[in-house]
């Protein structure tokens, strides 16, 4: 049944859809910035044919962007590089997009100015004037930074177009190491958007082709589609690494379940355990696809979530099988396995469903995290059902094979030892097995002790870790672990840089690196929107507006704008109506303020009185190099000012959609999952046999999570969407591995603490070791994937596995030997008079191959 369900549901995954919107996935769903964007769109509809579009003003739209720099840090404003850049500009404007019946050029899809010409960056006009000045041998033309003057009298901002600038006195530019050009495109309908998207692709090819013929310069092209393409590229570059990971896990799972004894070896169960996990993951993918879900690159983490939980459950069942008596019927052995292992597996599965279920709830504000948790919940649920049915059935089949003394791989009847003596050495090696008849009745040997991991734990490791001389070093090592974890925990940083989720060696990474290097002195252009009717002619209002912009680098248009208002008010002293009429006419007639004509909204009333109902200005903040946190602080500062100011205003930039409340949005799933896990542990404390199990489990989870967060930070991993999802998984992974150990130890009676620590490791240690080895081997290829997303995934999952393993095999076995619960040594009462001998005869079903007569003394 599980195979048929997986085939039926998984078949739909062949037509899966890819999520195209990165903002939908990674921007906070309930964001104040999105509300502000809607208000801005309602006040100032994006009618780009009538106003200049400054860099990332209101909505990024469609655009192509390129940074030009030199390998030798040459001056990009010298004659050679100026001519080269203008030549590139000419090549870009000649790009054609071929469509049936028409060839679109940049002039057909560009954003138009008031004079019906394409809007291009002002730096192009600066370079053209610089070239003309050199041609006419004029030396009086000077470029100032970050604001310069053109020959038509306009002041233009070049802070985002000149990078690596060296200035003389009075802000005169001496040299610039980089120049950035931006080409804005229209996307007013589906056809126009399709042409613009194709133009962006040709734009990147044109820039790369241009660089091949000019190898002394380095160009970094970037478009509005680059982030989406590079985000989904992670899935494509990961394919062969994931196949390698699968092959390694299959190989090691088979080896971990193998023994030299050909009857008791279980290689097929290792393979079938991995197949169980695969079927559950495929079923979940099919359900998500049929319900309208779309694939994205964050789903790469789901197979590893399943691998950790599913393989441990199957290995724990196999470990329980080794503890059953071979002379029992297969049904009885299977019942004992389910009774011994499925209770803990059910509880840990419930914990997975609770923690990931909280992450999949509407409380999660990041859509990528919500979808990931939802898919993980479905996969975990089906994995539990498939372990019960598919893997349980597989265990029964291999049980019958073992019971009939058939070879574990070839299913052939294994001959008796006396028959094997006549066979060749290689044949005897392949069919090596121990028959129960070979063991004397007085001997109590476990035939599974020949398994390498069982033998290693029982003979060596358990005695070594509980040795009196080893314990102090383990405690000291734990103190060092806590110290380094605390050091990293105090340096935790939140990351909303979208380049952390894309593949490496892509346009996004290269462009972002160059952008941060050359153009980080100034923040993106921030729109300052006044959305109420205020008395612009009032001097005190003008002062209030100016007051709330202190501390920022103002584009001189804004300051000139306010000064112009003051001059009008002082020189005329006109009332409101005449003032607004003069203001409107002055803007239309004065070249210096022509570009403000669309930045003021006039409304007419019944008496033809004109009022200013909204206006906007643009600010650029001064930032320190490589300090992205300053932009967060700027956003919070402006938000607080908007709440306390006398003037109603909002600030907006498209990047605010990703940054707004990002920290609280990303951390919310982890906080909710931790709270739900603690609540579940507290509630179940009244249901379990001993509440100390949950106390130790809570302390262990806290220690593991604290260490993972600390070392994650020291390993240059920020707290973003991917790392938070891994931390949620870390809670469950720790409970998966530590709960059986703690349960066996705490519930153990009589004997000493050391004895029960050894017993817990012997019973559950093999399953933990097997799942850990397979998990680590599966993770190793992930480290080689050229992607920042998989790099974060590997580092977080590797730390979770390593720290949990450290706690299971070192910290807990040592600490439990001298901390509660206490154990009492067994006091044997020898009373030889009260002994009675009875004869017990154990009968086995007729379909079994053996009947045992056993004398037991009670």
N, C-alpha and C positions, 0 to 999 in steps of 0.2 A: 504493500500500500504506500509506504513513503516514497518508493522509487517512482510509482505511477503518478503520485501527486506532484513530485518534483518535476517530472517530465512534462506534465500538462501545464503547470504554472510557469515553469522555467522556459518553456517554448516561447512564451510571449515576450521574453526578455530579448529575443532576437530583433525586435522592433522597438527597442527602447528609445526614449527621447532624451536629449541632453539639455540641461538647464542653461539658457542663454544669458540670463540676467545675473550678473555678479552682485549687483546692488540688492536684488531680492534675496540672495543667499546670505550675504555677509554684513549688510547694513542692518542696524537695529530696526525691528519691525515697527515698534511704537516709538517713534523718534520725534522730538520737538522740531528738529531740522526739517523733517518732511512736511510738518504743518506750516512752518515758516516758508518753505518752498511753494506750497500751494497759495499762501497769501501773496507772495511775491508774484507768482504767475497771474493771479487775479488782478493785481494792481498794475503790473507791467507785462502784458502779454508779449510773448517772444515773437515780435514782428521784426525780423532781422533785416528786412529790406529798408528800414528807416532809421537805424541808429548804428553807431559803431559798437562792435562787440569786443570788450576787453577780455583779457585772458581768463577763461573759466568763470565768466561773469555770473550767469544765472543757471544755466544748464550746459554741460559740456557739448552736447550735440555730436555732430560728426565733424571730425577735423583730422588733419595730418600735421605732424610736428616733427621737427628735426633739430638736433643740436650739432653744430659743426665746431670742431676743435682740432688742434694740431698735436701730433705725437711729441713734438719738440717744444711745446708750450710757446709757440710763436705768437706774435701779435696778429690777431685775426682782422685788425683794422688797417693793416698795411695794404699797399696797392695790389700785390699778388693775390692775397686772400680775399680782398674786397671784390676783385674781378671774378674770382672763383665762386664766391657766394652768389653774386648776381647772375652768373652763368647757371648755377644750380636753380636759382629762382625762376629763370627763364625756362629751364627744362621742365620744372614742375608745372608751370602754367600751361605748357603745351601738351600735358598728359591727355590722352583720349580714352574714353570708355566706349567701346563698340557695342551698340545695341541694334536690333533689327530696324533698319530704316534710318538710323541717326547715330552720329558719333558725338558723344558728350565731351566737352572740354571743361577745364576749370572755370572758364567764363560762363558756362551754362549752369553750373551747380554751385557757384560761390555765393557768399552772402554779399548783397549789394549795398553800396553806400547811397546817400541821397542823390548823388549825381549819376546813379545807375552804373557805377564802376565797381569792380570787385574790391572788397575790403582786404587789405594785406597789412601785415605788421608794419608799424611805423619805422622799425629798424631798417626796412627795405628803402624807405624814403631817405633815411639818414645816410645809408650807404650810397644811394644814388647821388645825393648832394655832395657827399665826400668825394666821390669819383669825379663829379663835375668840377669841384673846387680844384682838384689836382690837375685836371685837364686844362683849366684856365690859369693855373699857377697862383691861385688865391690861397693865402696863408691865414686869413682871418676866420676861416670856418673852424669852429671848435665844438666838440661833443662833450657835454656835461653829463654827470651821472648822479642820481638816477633819473633826472629830468633834463631834457635838452630842448632846444628851440629850433624849429624848422624855418625856412626862408619865408614861408607864408604867415609867420607870426605865431603858429600854434606851438603849445607846449606839449611834449609827448613824454610819456613814461617809458623808460627802457630798462628798468630794474630786472625784468624777466626776460629781456632779450640780449643783454650783455652780461657775460659771466666772467669770473676771474679778473675783475677790473682793477687796474692800477691807476690812481688819479694824481694829478698835480694839485696845486693849491686852487681853491675855489671850485672844487669838484670837476675840474677839466680832466677828461680821460686821456691817460697816457698810452695805455694798451689794454686789450681785452683778450683773454685766452679762449673764450667760447662765445658763440652767437647762436641764438635760438630763433627759428622761424616757425610760424604757425599759419596754417591755411584752413579757414573755416568754411564748412560746406552746409548747404541747405538739405533738410530732410523733412519736408512738409507733407509728403505723402509716401505711399509704399514704393512707387516707382522711383521717386527721387531718392529715397533711402537706399534702395537696392543699387542704384547707380553710384551713390556716395560711398557705399561699402566697397564696391568694386574699385572705385577710384582710390580708396585708402590702400587697398592691396597693391595696385599698380604704383602708387606713390612710394611704398616701401621698396619695391623692386627697382624703381627709378633711382632712388637715393643710393641703394646698394650698388647698382651698376655704375653710377657716377663716381662712387668712391673707388671702385676697381681701376678706373682710369686716372685717379688722383690719389695715389697711395700715401702722400705726405700729410693728408688730413684724415681725421676720423669722424664719421658721421653716425649719429644715433637716431634712427627714425622711430616714430611712435605714432599710433593712431588711436581713435576711440575704441577700436575693436581689439587692440593688442592685449589688454588685460584679460578679456574673455577667452581669447585664443590660447594665451599662455597658461591660464588657469586649467583649461581642459587638456592642455598638452601633457600634463602630468600623467594622465591615464595612458596616453599613447607611449610615452617613454618608459613607463613602468611595466609594460607587458612582458618583455622577455625576462626581467628581473623577478616578476611574480611567478613565472613558469619555473625559473630556477629554484625559487623558494619552495614551490610545490614539490618539485622533484626531491629536494633535500629533505623536506619533512616526511615525505612518503618513505624514503630510504631509511631515515633514522627511526621512524615509527615502527617499521618492520624489524629493524635490528633490535630495538628496545624490547620487543615482544618475543624475541627469538632466544632459544636455548640450544645447547648441544643435544639435549634429549629430544629426539625427533617426534616423540609422542606428545610431550608436555609443552613443546614450543608452540607459540601462537602468532606466527608472522601475519596470517590472514586477518587476525583481529586488529593488528596495528593498522593495516591498510583499510579495513572496514570501519574503524573508528574515524579515520580521516574522511572516508566516504560519507559517513553519517553527518559530519560537520558540513561537508560540501553540499549535500542534499538539502540540509536545512537552510543554508545561505542562498541556494538557488531558489528554493520555495519562497523565501522572504523577498528576493528580488523580483520574482514573478508577481507576487501580490502587490508590491509597491508599483510595479509597472502597470498592472491592470487597473489600479485605482487612480491612475493619472499622475503618478509620481514621475519625476524626471531625474536622470542620473547626473551626478556631479563628482568631482575628483575626491571629495572627502569620503566617499564610500570605500576608498581603498583601505580604510582602517577597519571596516567591518569584518573581513575575513580573519584578521588577527585577533579581534575581540572573540570571535567564534572559536578560533584555534585554541586560545588559552582556556576557555571554559569547557568546550566540548571534549578536547583530548584528555583533560584532567578527569572528567567524568568517566570516560571509557577506560582509562588506565586504572582508576580507582575500582571499577567493577572487575577488571582483570586481576587486580591485587587481591580483591576479596575472593575471587575464584581460587587463587593459590592457597588460601587458608582453609578451604573446605576439604573434607576427607574424600579421598579417591574411591573408597569403597561405598560411598553413597550413590544413590540413583541421580541421574542428571537433573531430574525435576527438583529433587531436594537440594542439590548443589546450587541450582539456579535460584531457588527460593531463598537460600541462605545469602547468596550474592545480593539479591534485591533488598533483603531485609537489612543487610549490613551497610550497603553503600548508597542506596537510593534515598534514604531519609536525608542525609547531609546534602546530596546532590539536589534534592527538591528544595531544601531551604536556601541553598546558594542561588539556585535558579530564581526563586522568589525574590531574593535580594536584587538580582540583576533586573528583574521586571519592575521592581519598585523604583530603583535608582534611575534606570533609563526611562521608565514610564514618566517620572517627574520631569525628566529632560525633554520628553516628547510632548509634554502638556503645553497649553497656551501660555504658561508662565515663562516659557523660554522665549526670549526676545530676538534671538538670532535664528533665522530660518534654517541655515545649514546645520546648526546644532540640533534643532528640533527634528529635522528629517533624519539625521544620523541616528538619533536616539530612538525614533519610531521604527526605523528599519532594524536596528539592533534588537529591539524588543520582540519584533515578529520573528527574527532569526533565532533568538534565544528560546522562545516558546516552542518553535518547531523542532529545535535541536533537542529539547527535553522530551518531546513526544517521540522523536526518532530514536533517541537513545533507549527509551523504554521498549519500543517496538522493533525497529530495524536492527539495532545493535544487540538488543536482548535476544532476538531470534538467532543472530549470528553466533552469539555465545552458546546457545543451546546446540546448534549444529556442530560447532567445534567440540562441545562437551561430549556428544555422541561419538565423534571421531576419536577423541581421547579414550573414552570408555571402552571402545572396541579395539584399542591398541592399533590404530591406523596412523600412518604417517601424516604429520600436521600440514605438509605441503601437497604431497602427491596422493594422499588419502588411501594409500596402499597398506594392507595388513603387514605389520612389522613381525618378522619371524622371531622365533625363540633364539636365545643366545647360542644354544648348541648348534642350531642351523646356520647362524651367522659365522661360526668359526670356519666353515668350509668356503666362505665367500672371500673375494679380494679385499684388500685393506680399505680402498676407497669406498667400497660398498658397505663395509662394516661402519665406516665413519659416518656415512649418510644415514644409516639406520640404527644409530646408537640410541638405546633406550633402556630404562631401568624398569624391570618388572617387579610388581609388588611381592610376587612369590620368592624373589631373590632376597628379601629382607626378612630377617628372623623376627619372630613374634615379640621378642623382648626388646627389640630396637624401636625407638620412636624417632624416626628420621623423616624430615619433610623433603619430598622428592624435588620440590621447587627451589631448594636452597642452592642448587647448582647454577641458578640464574646469577649472572655477574653482579647486578646491582643489589640483589638480596644478599648475596654472599659478602659484598663489600660493606654494606651497612651493618649487618649482624656481627661480622667477625672483627671489623676494624673501627669503623667511624663512630658507632654508638659508644664504645668504650673510650675512644680518644676524646670526644667532645665533652664527656662527663668527667674527665680526669681532673683531679683537684688542681694540678699544675697548669692546666689549660684555661680554666675558668677566669683567672685574673686578667689574662691577655684578651679574652673575649670581651670582658667588661670594659677594659681600657680601649679596645677598638670601638666599642659602641659609643663611648664618650667622645672619641675623635669624630665618629660619624655624626653625632648630634652637633658638635661644634661647627663642622663644615656645613652641615645642613642649615644651621642658624645663620651662618655667614651669608649663604646664598639667599635665605628667606628674607633677610633684611634688604636685599638688593633687587627684589622682584619688580619687574617692569611690565606694564601692559603694552601689548603690541597691536596696533591697528594698521600697520603698514601693509598694504595689500600685496606688496612684492614678496611677502613671506609665504604666500600660498601658491606661487606660480613656479613653473619649471625654471631651472637655472639655464644660463646661456641663451636667454631669450631677449626679445626687444624690451620687454618690460623691465627686466633686471638691469640691462645695460643702460637704458634711458634713465631709470630711476637713480642709478649710481652717478651718472653724469649730471643729472639735475641736482642731486644733493651736493655734489662737489663744486659746481660752478654757480648755481642759482639759489642757494639756500640763505642768502643774506636778507631776502625779503619774502614774506609770506605770500600765498596766493591773494589775488585781488578780492577784497571783502566788500560786499555790497552793504551800504548803510542806508536803510529804507525807513523814511518817516511816513507813517501811514495814517496821519490825522491832519486835519486842517488847522494849521497854526498861523500865527501872525508873523509872516516872514518879514514884513516891513517894520516889525517892532525890534528895536535894537537889543533889548534884554533877551528876546527869544534867540536872536542871532548869537548872542554871547553864550546862551545855554547850549545851543547846538555845538558851538565851537569847543565848549568846555568838555563835552563828553568824547571828544576826539583827541584829547591831549594824550601824549604818550605813544602815539602812532605816527608813522611817517605818512604824512598826508600828500596825496597827489595835489599839485599846486592848483589844479582846476577847482578843487573844493574850497581852498582858502581864497582864491580869486573870486569865486562865486559869492562867498559871504561878503567879501570886501565890496564887490559890485553892488550887492543889495544895500549895503550901508551907504554907498555913494548916492544911489538913487534916492534913498530915504532922506539923507541929509540935504541933498541939493534941491530936491523938489518939495519935500514936505507934503506930498499929495496924500489924499485919503486912500482908503483901501482899494476902491474900485479903480481909480485912476492909476494907482501904483501897480496893480496887477496887469492892467492893460499895457502900461509902459514896460513892465517886466517881460511880458510875452513878446511885444514888438521888438524890444532890445535884443532878446535872445535870437530872434529870427533874422535880425539885421547885422548883428555883431559877429564877425567871423570867429573871434576868439571863443565865443560861447555857443557856436552853432550846434555843437554836438550835445548840448544840454537840452535841446528842444524836445526830445522824447523822454527826458528824465524828470519832467514836471507834468503833473496831471491837473489840467484846469477843468473846472465844471461850471456851467452856467445855471443861474437861478432865474426865478420868474421875472425879476426886474432887470435882467440882462447883466447882473453883477457877476463878475468872474471871481472864483475862489480857487486857491491852490489846495487840493485835497490830499495830495501825496507827492513825494519827491524822493530822489535817491542820489547818493554820492558814493564814491568808491575810495576805500582806504587800503593801504598796504602797510603791514606791520614790519618793523625792523626785527629780525631774528638773528640768533647766533648760529654759526655754522654747525650742521649735524645735530641740532637740538630740536627735534620734532615735538618734544614735550612743551616747548614754548607756545606752539600753536594751540595745544589743548588749553593751556593757561589763558591764552588770549581769548579763546572762545568763551571760557567761563567768566572772564573779566567783563567782556562785552555783554554777556547775558545778565550779569548782576547789575551792570549800569543801566540796561534797558528796563529793569524793574524799579530802579530808584530814581530815574531821571524824570524831569518835568516834561520832556518831549517823548512821545510814544514812538519808539523805533525798534526795528529788529535788524540783525546782521545775518548775512547768509553768504555761503560759498558752497558749491556742490560737494566739496570734500567734507563739509560739516555733517553730511548725511551719514558718513562712515564713522566719524569721530564722536558724534553726539551720544553721550551716555554709554560709550562703548565698554568702559570698564565694568560698570554695573550690569550691562546686558550680557557680557561674556561670562562674568563670574556667577551670574544668577543660577544657571543650571548646576554648577558645582555646589553652590551653597544649598540649593534645594535638595540635591541628591544626598549631600552629607546629612542634612537635617532629617530627611526621610530614612536614611540608613540608621542613624542614631535612634530615631523613634522606633523603628522596627526591632532593633536590638534590645531597646528598653522594654518594649511590649512583649517580646518573646522570652525575656528573662523570667516571666512568670509561668511560662509554658515548659521550659527546658528543665531537666533534672537538677541542674545547679546553675544559679545565676552568675557564678564566677566565670563561667564560659564566656558570657557576653561581656563581662567586665574586661577580661583579658583580650577578647576580640576587639573591643573598642579601642583599648590602649595600643594594640598592635596596628590597627588601621591608622590611628592618628600618627604613630611613629613612622609608618611607611609613607604616608602622604606628606608629612612634614619633610622627610628626607628627600622624597622625589621632587618636591617643589624647590627645595634648596639646591640640590645638585643640578636640577634642570636649569636654574638661573645661572649657576656657575658654568654650565655648558652652553651658554649664550642662547637659551631658548626663552622666548618671551611668553607671557600669559595671554594667549590668543585663543581663537575658536578651537583649533586643533589640539593644543596642549590641554585645554580644559576638558575636552571630550576624553582625552587619555587619562586625566586624573579621575574622572568619573569611573572609567573602566578600572583604574587602579584600586578603588575601594572594593570592587567586586572580586578582582583578581586576588587581593590579599585575603579576603574572607574565604574564597575558594580553597586556597592552599593551607591557611592557618586554622580554619575552623575544625577540620577532622583531628588535627594534632592536639589542639587545646581540649576538644571534647573527650578524646581518649585519655588524656592525662588527668583532667579534672574529675572525671567520673570513676577513675581507677581507685579501688579501695585496697586496704591492707598494704603490703609492701612499702618500700621507700619511694621518695620522689624520684631518685635517680633511676630506680627500676622502671617506673612508669614512663619516664622520659625516653628510656631506651625502647620500651614496648611501643610507645607512640611512633617513634621513628621507624621501627621495624615494620609496623603495620601500614603506615601511610607514606613513609619516606620514599619508597620505590615509585609509587604513582607520581609524587611531586617531582622526583628526579626525571622520570621519563617525560612528563609533560613539559618540564623546564627545558630539557635538552632539545626537544622538538621545537619548542617555541623560539628559543634563541637561534637555532639553525634556520628557522623560517624568517627571522628578522634580519639576519646578516645580509642577504642580497638587497634588502630594502635600503641599507646604508649607501649602496652604490648608485641608487637612482638619482639622476641629475635634476632634482627638484627640491625646492625649499619646503614644500608641504610634506614630502616623504622624509626629508631630513628631520623635521620636527617630530613626525610620527615615529621614526626609528629611535630617536634619542629619548623620547618620553616612554615608549613601550619598553625599551631596553632597561632604562632605569627602574621602571616598575617591576620588571621581572627580576633584576639583579637584587634590588633592595628587599623584595619579598623573599627571595631565596636565602638571602643573608639572615633574615629574621627567622625563617623556618628551620634552618640547619645550624644556626650559631646562637643567635640572641635568645630565642625562646627555650631551646634545650638547656642553656646555661642558667638563665634567670629563674626558670621554673624549679630548678633543683634547690633553691634556697628561699623562695617566696611562696606565699599561700597558693593553693590550699595545702594543708598539712596532710601527711599520710601516717598511718600507724602500722608498725611492723606486726606481721601476723604472729599470733601466739598459739602455737600448736599444742593441743592437749593430747598427751599420749595415754591412752587407756586401753591396754591390751585385752582387759576382760570383756570389753564391749565391742568385740569384733565378730562379724558374722560373714560367712562366705555363702554367696548365692550364685547360681549358674544362670547367666543371661544368654539367650540365644537370639541373634539378630538375623532375621530373614530378609532377603532382597527379592524384588519382583522377578518374575520368571523371564522377562525379556533382558535381564542383565546377564552378564557373562560369569558372575561370581556369586557364591553364597558363602557367608562367613559365619562360623561358629566361634563365639568368643566367650571366654571365662573372665568375669569381672569380679574383683574383690571389693566389697563395700565396707 
